């Protein structure tokens, strides 16, 4: 699943063939169909779930390691920047490419993508509430942060520059200063 998730992140769902997944994961074809009898869509659903959960856990760790909302939000953006740079601008969001390709075509894959994004947003919201933001503000700010960071990540990967993520970092600092988080 990790191999499939990484391939989807780099190449997208449609750009990844079953033989690519088998080669990257070192698995025989028979075991793939044994564990995933519905084929690529079922693999995609599981891989997106795995990747989504890894990001959610990263957000939770960033919250636990932060003293306030501003530090927390900056950690999220800097983590995205570090991952993108480390991959040579090859690996953006582990969900976005597949979401753009499949959400309108596959209910199962669309649901996996929605589930991942919703969990990330909720994890951000919960952290903001722990840092003192009221629930309504935290919900709005979490949506804004996720939108800002995802858009900046797309631009950074496209431009092959961290500048959009640097600007996103400044934007999330402003969002963190909403009443109740000082």
C-alpha positions as CSV (number, residue, x, y, z in Angstrom):
1,X,0.0,0.0,0.0
2,X,2.8,2.4,0.8
3,X,4.3,1.8,-2.7
4,X,0.9,2.5,-4.3
5,X,0.4,5.6,-2.2
6,X,3.8,6.9,-3.2
7,X,3.2,6.2,-6.9
8,X,-0.2,7.9,-6.8
9,X,1.4,10.9,-5.1
10,X,4.1,11.2,-7.8
11,X,2.2,10.1,-10.9
12,X,-1.5,10.3,-10.0
13,X,-3.9,7.4,-10.0
14,X,-4.3,7.2,-13.8
15,X,-0.6,7.5,-14.4
16,X,0.0,4.5,-12.3
17,X,-0.5,1.0,-13.7
18,X,-0.9,-2.2,-11.7
19,X,2.5,-3.5,-12.9
20,X,4.1,-0.3,-11.5
21,X,2.5,-1.0,-8.1
22,X,3.7,-4.6,-8.2
23,X,7.2,-3.7,-9.2
24,X,7.5,-0.9,-6.6
25,X,6.0,-3.1,-3.8
26,X,7.8,-6.3,-4.8
27,X,4.6,-8.3,-4.7
28,X,3.6,-11.1,-7.0
29,X,0.5,-10.5,-9.1
30,X,-1.4,-13.3,-7.4
31,X,-1.1,-11.8,-4.0
32,X,-2.4,-8.4,-5.3
33,X,-5.6,-10.0,-6.6
34,X,-6.0,-12.2,-3.5
35,X,-5.9,-9.1,-1.2
36,X,-7.6,-6.8,-3.6
37,X,-10.1,-8.8,-5.7
38,X,-11.7,-5.6,-7.1
39,X,-8.4,-4.5,-8.6
40,X,-6.9,-1.1,-8.9
41,X,-9.8,0.9,-7.5
42,X,-9.7,-1.1,-4.3
43,X,-5.9,-0.6,-4.1
44,X,-6.4,3.1,-4.7
45,X,-9.0,3.3,-1.9
46,X,-6.7,1.6,0.6
47,X,-3.6,3.5,-0.5
48,X,-5.4,6.9,-0.2
49,X,-6.6,5.9,3.2
50,X,-3.1,5.0,4.3
51,X,-1.6,8.2,3.0
52,X,-4.4,10.3,4.5
53,X,-3.9,8.8,7.9
54,X,-0.2,9.4,7.8
55,X,-0.8,13.1,7.1
56,X,-3.4,13.2,9.9
57,X,-1.0,11.8,12.3
58,X,1.6,14.3,11.2
59,X,-0.8,17.1,11.9
60,X,-1.5,15.7,15.4
61,X,2.2,15.4,16.1
62,X,2.7,19.0,15.0
63,X,0.0,20.1,17.4
64,X,1.5,18.2,20.3
65,X,4.9,19.7,19.7
66,X,3.7,23.3,19.5
67,X,3.2,25.9,22.2
68,X,0.6,27.9,20.4
69,X,-1.5,28.1,17.2
70,X,1.0,30.1,15.2
71,X,3.8,27.6,15.8
72,X,1.5,24.7,15.0
73,X,0.3,26.2,11.7
74,X,3.8,27.1,10.6
75,X,5.0,23.6,11.4
76,X,2.3,22.2,9.0
77,X,3.4,24.4,6.2
78,X,7.1,23.9,6.8
79,X,6.6,20.2,6.9
80,X,4.9,20.3,3.5
81,X,7.7,22.4,2.2
82,X,10.4,20.1,3.5
83,X,8.6,17.0,2.0
84,X,8.3,18.7,-1.4
85,X,11.9,19.9,-1.5
86,X,13.3,16.6,-0.3
87,X,11.5,14.9,-3.2
88,X,12.9,17.3,-5.8
89,X,9.4,18.7,-6.3
90,X,8.1,15.3,-7.3
91,X,5.8,14.6,-4.4
92,X,3.1,17.1,-3.5
93,X,0.1,16.3,-1.5
94,X,-0.5,12.5,-1.2
95,X,-4.2,12.9,-2.0
96,X,-4.6,15.9,-4.3
97,X,-3.5,14.5,-7.6
98,X,-5.8,11.4,-7.2
99,X,-8.6,13.6,-5.9
100,X,-8.5,15.8,-9.0
101,X,-8.3,12.8,-11.3
102,X,-10.9,10.5,-9.8
103,X,-13.4,12.2,-7.5
104,X,-15.9,12.8,-10.2
105,X,-15.5,9.3,-11.7
106,X,-15.3,6.9,-8.8
107,X,-17.4,7.1,-5.7
108,X,-15.0,4.9,-3.7
109,X,-11.9,7.0,-4.6
110,X,-13.8,10.2,-4.2
111,X,-15.0,9.1,-0.7
112,X,-11.4,8.1,0.2
113,X,-10.1,11.6,-0.8
114,X,-13.0,13.4,1.0
115,X,-12.4,11.4,4.1
116,X,-8.7,12.2,4.2
117,X,-9.2,15.9,3.7
118,X,-12.0,16.1,6.2
119,X,-9.9,14.3,8.8
120,X,-7.0,16.7,8.2
121,X,-9.3,19.7,8.6
122,X,-10.8,18.3,11.8
123,X,-7.4,17.6,13.3
124,X,-6.4,21.2,12.6
125,X,-9.6,22.4,14.1
126,X,-9.2,20.4,17.2
127,X,-5.7,21.7,17.7
128,X,-6.8,25.3,17.3
129,X,-9.5,24.7,19.9
130,X,-6.9,23.4,22.3
131,X,-4.9,26.5,21.7
132,X,-7.8,28.6,22.8
133,X,-9.8,29.4,19.6
134,X,-13.5,29.1,19.9
135,X,-15.2,26.3,17.9
136,X,-16.7,28.4,15.1
137,X,-13.5,30.3,14.5
138,X,-11.4,27.1,14.7
139,X,-13.6,25.4,12.1
140,X,-13.3,28.4,9.7
141,X,-9.6,28.9,10.2
142,X,-9.0,25.1,9.8
143,X,-10.7,25.2,6.4
144,X,-8.8,28.3,5.4
145,X,-5.4,26.8,6.5
146,X,-6.0,23.6,4.6
147,X,-7.1,25.5,1.5
148,X,-4.1,27.9,1.7
149,X,-1.6,25.1,2.3
150,X,-2.9,22.8,-0.4
151,X,-3.0,25.6,-3.0
152,X,0.5,26.7,-2.0
153,X,1.7,23.2,-2.3
154,X,0.3,22.9,-5.8
155,X,1.9,26.1,-6.9
156,X,5.2,25.3,-5.3
157,X,5.3,21.9,-7.1
158,X,4.3,23.6,-10.4
159,X,6.8,26.5,-10.0
160,X,9.5,24.2,-8.6
161,X,9.9,26.8,-5.9
162,X,9.2,27.0,-2.2
163,X,8.1,30.7,-2.5
164,X,4.3,29.9,-2.5
165,X,4.8,27.9,0.7
166,X,6.7,30.8,2.2
167,X,3.8,33.1,1.4
168,X,1.4,30.5,2.8
169,X,3.4,30.5,6.0
170,X,2.9,34.2,6.4
171,X,-0.8,33.8,5.7
172,X,-1.3,31.1,8.3
173,X,0.5,33.3,10.8
174,X,-2.1,35.9,10.2
175,X,-4.9,33.3,10.6
176,X,-3.4,32.1,13.9
177,X,-3.7,35.6,15.3
178,X,-7.5,35.5,15.2
179,X,-9.0,36.4,18.6
180,X,-8.6,33.7,21.2
181,X,-5.2,32.2,20.1
182,X,-2.8,34.7,21.6
